[in-house]
Amino acid sequence: MTTAAPVPDLVTTTYLHIVGRQGFRPAFVADPDLAVLHSRLPSVPFYRFLYAAVGGGYRWVDRLAWSDADLEAYLARPAVTLLVLYLEGTPVGYVELDRGPHEAEAGTQIAYFGLVPAVHGRGLGKHLLSVGVNRAFGEGAERVWVHTCTEDGPYALANYRGRGFVPYRTVVDEGPPTGDSNPYRA
Protein backbone atom coordinates (compact mmCIF):
# COMPACT_ATOMS: atom_id res chain seq x y z
CA MET A 1 0.00 0.00 0.00
CA THR A 2 1.40 3.37 -0.94
CA THR A 3 0.53 6.68 0.58
CA ALA A 4 -0.10 9.55 -1.77
CA ALA A 5 2.22 12.49 -1.38
CA PRO A 6 0.59 15.56 0.16
CA VAL A 7 -0.68 18.00 -2.44
CA PRO A 8 0.32 21.64 -2.06
CA ASP A 9 -2.47 24.18 -1.95
CA LEU A 10 -2.32 27.32 -4.03
CA VAL A 11 -1.86 30.34 -1.79
CA THR A 12 -2.71 33.85 -2.93
CA THR A 13 -0.65 36.57 -1.26
CA THR A 14 -1.93 40.13 -1.47
CA TYR A 15 0.43 43.05 -0.86
CA LEU A 16 -1.23 46.22 0.42
CA HIS A 17 -0.05 49.65 1.47
CA ILE A 18 -1.11 53.04 2.77
CA VAL A 19 0.88 55.92 1.32
CA GLY A 20 0.59 58.91 3.64
CA ARG A 21 -1.42 59.27 6.81
CA GLN A 22 -4.33 60.86 4.91
CA GLY A 23 -5.41 57.44 3.61
CA PHE A 24 -5.48 55.87 7.09
CA ARG A 25 -8.95 55.08 8.51
CA PRO A 26 -8.48 54.09 12.15
CA ALA A 27 -11.04 52.15 14.18
CA PHE A 28 -10.10 52.37 17.84
CA VAL A 29 -12.02 50.56 20.58
CA ALA A 30 -12.70 52.30 23.90
CA ASP A 31 -12.43 49.62 26.58
CA PRO A 32 -10.78 50.15 29.98
CA ASP A 33 -9.76 46.47 30.04
CA LEU A 34 -7.80 46.86 26.79
CA ALA A 35 -4.20 48.07 26.54
CA VAL A 36 -1.54 48.03 23.84
CA LEU A 37 1.97 48.17 25.27
CA HIS A 38 5.28 48.60 23.51
CA SER A 39 7.38 45.59 24.48
CA ARG A 40 10.75 47.32 24.49
CA LEU A 41 12.75 44.32 25.72
CA PRO A 42 10.84 41.25 24.55
CA SER A 43 12.42 37.99 25.60
CA VAL A 44 12.79 35.22 23.05
CA PRO A 45 10.40 32.89 24.97
CA PHE A 46 7.76 35.64 25.17
CA TYR A 47 8.07 36.34 21.45
CA ARG A 48 7.86 32.62 20.63
CA PHE A 49 4.75 32.38 22.82
CA LEU A 50 3.05 35.24 20.93
CA TYR A 51 4.10 33.88 17.55
CA ALA A 52 2.68 30.42 18.30
CA ALA A 53 -0.46 31.63 20.08
CA VAL A 54 -1.39 33.96 17.23
CA GLY A 55 0.04 32.15 14.20
CA GLY A 56 -0.14 28.48 15.12
CA GLY A 57 -3.51 28.00 13.46
CA TYR A 58 -2.36 29.71 10.27
CA ARG A 59 0.85 27.77 9.62
CA TRP A 60 3.15 30.62 10.56
CA VAL A 61 6.46 28.79 10.35
CA ASP A 62 9.07 31.30 9.14
CA ARG A 63 10.40 32.20 12.57
CA LEU A 64 10.29 28.67 14.00
CA ALA A 65 13.63 27.84 12.38
CA TRP A 66 15.37 30.92 13.78
CA SER A 67 17.84 30.23 16.56
CA ASP A 68 17.35 32.01 19.86
CA ALA A 69 20.43 34.12 19.12
CA ASP A 70 19.11 35.17 15.69
CA LEU A 71 15.69 36.01 17.09
CA GLU A 72 17.20 37.96 19.99
CA ALA A 73 19.37 39.96 17.56
CA TYR A 74 16.37 40.70 15.35
CA LEU A 75 14.21 41.85 18.27
CA ALA A 76 17.03 44.10 19.54
CA ARG A 77 17.19 46.01 16.24
CA PRO A 78 16.09 49.64 16.69
CA ALA A 79 14.02 49.29 13.50
CA VAL A 80 11.73 46.67 15.09
CA THR A 81 8.77 47.65 17.26
CA LEU A 82 6.66 45.01 19.03
CA LEU A 83 3.26 46.19 20.28
CA VAL A 84 1.33 43.71 22.43
CA LEU A 85 -2.43 43.82 22.95
CA TYR A 86 -3.62 42.94 26.46
CA LEU A 87 -7.20 42.24 27.49
CA GLU A 88 -7.79 42.16 31.24
CA GLY A 89 -4.03 41.80 31.73
CA THR A 90 -3.63 38.85 29.36
CA PRO A 91 -1.68 39.10 26.09
CA VAL A 92 -4.13 38.39 23.26
CA GLY A 93 -2.37 39.69 20.15
CA TYR A 94 0.49 41.65 18.70
CA VAL A 95 1.65 43.77 15.82
CA GLU A 96 5.29 43.75 14.77
CA LEU A 97 6.58 46.76 12.84
CA ASP A 98 9.83 46.63 10.89
CA ARG A 99 11.20 49.89 9.51
CA GLY A 100 13.71 48.00 7.38
CA PRO A 101 15.72 48.33 5.37
CA HIS A 102 13.80 46.02 3.05
CA GLU A 103 15.27 44.73 -0.21
CA ALA A 104 12.47 45.72 -2.58
CA GLU A 105 10.05 47.77 -0.49
CA ALA A 106 10.20 51.24 1.03
CA GLY A 107 8.46 52.17 4.26
CA THR A 108 7.49 50.37 7.44
CA GLN A 109 6.36 46.76 7.13
CA ILE A 110 3.77 45.19 9.36
CA ALA A 111 5.82 42.02 9.62
CA TYR A 112 3.34 40.11 11.79
CA PHE A 113 -0.09 40.97 13.11
CA GLY A 114 -2.87 38.98 14.70
CA LEU A 115 -4.92 37.88 17.66
CA VAL A 116 -5.34 34.67 19.61
CA PRO A 117 -8.43 32.78 18.37
CA ALA A 118 -10.34 33.25 21.64
CA VAL A 119 -10.83 36.98 20.97
CA HIS A 120 -11.68 36.88 17.26
CA GLY A 121 -14.89 38.64 16.26
CA ARG A 122 -14.78 41.37 18.93
CA GLY A 123 -13.33 44.23 16.86
CA LEU A 124 -9.97 43.99 18.59
CA GLY A 125 -8.12 43.36 15.33
CA LYS A 126 -9.32 46.71 13.98
CA HIS A 127 -8.11 48.39 17.14
CA LEU A 128 -4.70 46.71 17.20
CA LEU A 129 -4.10 47.34 13.50
CA SER A 130 -5.09 50.99 14.00
CA VAL A 131 -2.64 51.34 16.88
CA GLY A 132 0.13 49.76 14.81
CA VAL A 133 -0.44 51.92 11.73
CA ASN A 134 -0.74 55.04 13.89
CA ARG A 135 2.56 54.14 15.55
CA ALA A 136 4.28 53.58 12.19
CA PHE A 137 3.21 56.99 10.92
CA GLY A 138 4.12 58.53 14.28
CA GLU A 139 7.64 57.11 13.87
CA GLY A 140 7.99 58.90 10.54
CA ALA A 141 6.82 56.35 7.99
CA GLU A 142 5.56 57.78 4.73
CA ARG A 143 4.31 54.37 3.65
CA VAL A 144 3.10 51.36 5.65
CA TRP A 145 2.86 48.01 3.90
CA VAL A 146 1.79 44.48 4.69
CA HIS A 147 1.07 41.23 2.96
CA THR A 148 -1.64 38.75 3.79
CA CYS A 149 -2.53 35.45 2.24
CA THR A 150 -5.43 33.08 1.83
CA GLU A 151 -4.11 31.05 4.79
CA ASP A 152 -4.52 34.00 7.17
CA GLY A 153 -7.69 34.75 9.09
CA PRO A 154 -10.83 35.13 6.97
CA TYR A 155 -11.26 38.80 7.92
CA ALA A 156 -7.61 39.89 7.57
CA LEU A 157 -7.91 41.33 4.08
CA ALA A 158 -11.15 43.16 4.90
CA ASN A 159 -9.56 44.62 8.04
CA TYR A 160 -6.56 45.92 6.10
CA ARG A 161 -8.78 47.44 3.42
CA GLY A 162 -11.06 48.91 6.06
CA ARG A 163 -8.12 50.77 7.62
CA GLY A 164 -7.23 52.27 4.23
CA PHE A 165 -4.73 49.77 2.84
CA VAL A 166 -4.85 49.46 -0.95
CA PRO A 167 -3.71 46.31 -2.81
CA TYR A 168 -0.77 46.85 -5.16
CA ARG A 169 0.37 43.31 -6.00
CA THR A 170 -0.98 39.76 -5.89
CA VAL A 171 1.12 36.61 -6.14
CA VAL A 172 -0.14 33.02 -6.41
CA ASP A 173 2.27 30.30 -5.27
CA GLU A 174 2.19 26.75 -4.03
CA GLY A 175 1.78 26.71 -0.29
CA PRO A 176 3.07 24.08 2.06
CA PRO A 177 1.71 20.58 1.45
CA THR A 178 -1.62 19.83 3.03
CA GLY A 179 -1.96 17.06 5.52
CA ASP A 180 -0.72 16.69 9.06
CA SER A 181 2.31 18.94 8.66
CA ASN A 182 1.48 21.45 11.38
CA PRO A 183 4.68 21.89 13.42
CA TYR A 184 2.64 23.20 16.38
CA ARG A 185 0.96 19.85 16.97
CA ALA A 186 2.61 17.49 19.39
URSULQUI-V8957 format. One line per field, one symbol per residue. ss: DSSP state (H for helix, E for strand, - for the rest). psi: psi as a letter, one per 40 degrees, with the letter a starting at -180 (. if undefined). burial: I if it has 24 or more other C-alpha atoms within 12 Angstrom, else O. A space follows every 50 residues. Layout:
ss->???
psi->???
burial->???
This chain:
ss->-------EEEEEEEEEEEE-HHH----------EEEEE-----HHHHHHH HHHHHHHH---HHHH--HHHHHHHHH---EEEEEEEE--EEEEEEEEE-- -------EEEEEEEE-HHH----HHHHHHHHHHHHHHH----EEEEEEE- -----HHHHHHH---EEEEEEEEEEEE---------
psi->hihiiihiihhhhhhiihhiddehgigihhheehihihgdghiddddddd ddddedeefhededehiddddddddehdehhhhhhhhfehheiihhhhea iidehiahhgdihiiideeieeedddddddddddddddeeiehhiiiiie eiieedddddddeeihieihhhihaiiiageheeh.
burial->OOOOOOOOOOOOIIIIIIIIIOOIIIIOOOOOOIIIIOIOOIOIOOIIOI IIIIIIOIIIOOIIOOOOOOIOOIIOOOIIIIIIIIIOOOIIIIIIIIII OOOOOOIIIIIIIIIIOOOOOOIIIIIIIIIIIIIIIOOOIIIIIIIIII IIIOOIIOIIIIIIIIIOOOOOOOIOOOOOOOOOOO
